[in-house]
Amino acid sequence: MTKLRRKGAAAFSAARLRHYEPRLVNIKCNFAKDGFTHMQLDLNLLVALDALLEEGSVTAAAHRLHVSTPAMSRTLGRIRRATGDQILVRTGRTMTPTPRAIALRRSVHDLVQEAHRLLSPDTEVDPASLTRTFILKWHDALAAAAGPALLQSTRAEAPGVRLRFLAEATSDAHDPRRGDIDLEAGAGAPSTPELRHEIVAHDRLVLAMRPEHPLATGDMTLADYAAAEHVTVSRRGRLRDAIDDELEARGHRRHVVAATPANATALQFIGHHDLLVAVPEFVSRPQLNALGLHTRPLPLTMPDIPVRLVWHRRYDNDPAHAWLREHARRALHDACDSSPTPTAG
């Protein structure tokens, strides 16, 4: 008889435990393989609790969240089991929050608002409060021509923003394919799908020389051009470029005596010697004017040079980055006198 009583008591205790089990496991913990404990929380309970505490009514909270009243009643039951508190109790025809509910009201509301903020698309940026350093890898001529205007316009709106211009090098610790370059600007199109690009302007090649160069005035034939001494611009030190291909297609070959890594260096060279260099006209104009150099049209037709902005797709929906792109687009557009409507790619 005693054994039967003990067995019945054990069964009764197990039944009671199963009855109250939801209260204990509504917030569920799992011990993962990596040794960390992960909590599985139903954020919908917080949203429902926020509505119930603000409305003070199951029916009103259900209407606010676009669910049925019975569904909201069941949710209130889950909240009661999770918190161990009645939350709302009926007093006549109304429902009154418990002291625990009143204490939770502000915290619950703040948590729900923060969750909405974190899980909603971020489409706005306040430049005045923006504090960020952007890394830009721009062709040297573009940085010289458009960089000052970009810095001025961004600083006017966002004093907390800093711009780091990196040299266009053959190799660098910063690689746009990894997303650690915010914005590139140059002529080349990216070859990998993770990079976005947009043509914001076009430039054209002109022939630069010092005013005393024999070809600075008078007629210049293709043969005269090919016979002169030339400088190429190549960060890899190449002594030929697309102009050589075009000349050879027409039966000519030019005499290249030096290669420089940047436009600025090439223009310094030709300022002291009777050399020729082909440079982008619009973005080189400030340096050409500062050095007092002369320009003439090329004696052969070359395609226009696209000016592209390039960025990693991770920045597509970053409002601060979109703000920077707009300023960069405008600065480059203004640096190139005849620019097309931007085309994305």
Salt bridges, closest charged atoms under 4 A:
ASP42 OD2 - ARG78 NH2 2.80
ASP50 OD2 - ARG64 NH2 3.75
ASP50 OD1 - HIS109 ND1 3.17
GLU54 OE1 - ARG64 NH1 2.84
GLU54 OE2 - HIS109 ND1 2.99
GLU55 OE2 - ARG64 NH1 3.46
ASP110 OD1 - ARG106 NH1 3.38
GLU114 OE2 - ARG117 NH2 2.64
ASP140 OD1 - HIS139 ND1 3.42
GLU157 OE1 - HIS327 NE2 3.26
GLU168 OE1 - ARG235 NH1 3.51
ASP175 OD2 - ARG177 NH2 2.98
ASP180 OD2 - ARG178 NH2 2.97
ASP182 OD1 - ARG132 NH2 3.88
GLU198 OE2 - ARG329 NE 2.49
ASP241 OD1 - ARG254 NH2 2.87
ASP244 OD1 - ARG254 NE 2.87
ASP245 OD1 - ARG240 NH2 2.59
GLU246 OE2 - ARG250 NE 3.32
GLU248 OE2 - ARG240 NH1 3.03
GLU248 OE2 - ARG253 NE 3.83
ASP274 OD1 - ARG210 NE 2.89
GLU281 OE1 - ARG204 NE 2.63
GLU281 OE2 - ARG285 NH2 3.49
ASP316 OD2 - ARG196 NE 2.77
ASP318 OD2 - ARG132 NH2 2.79
GLU326 OE1 - ARG329 NH1 2.54
GLU326 OE2 - ARG330 NH2 3.53
ASP334 OD1 - HIS333 ND1 3.70
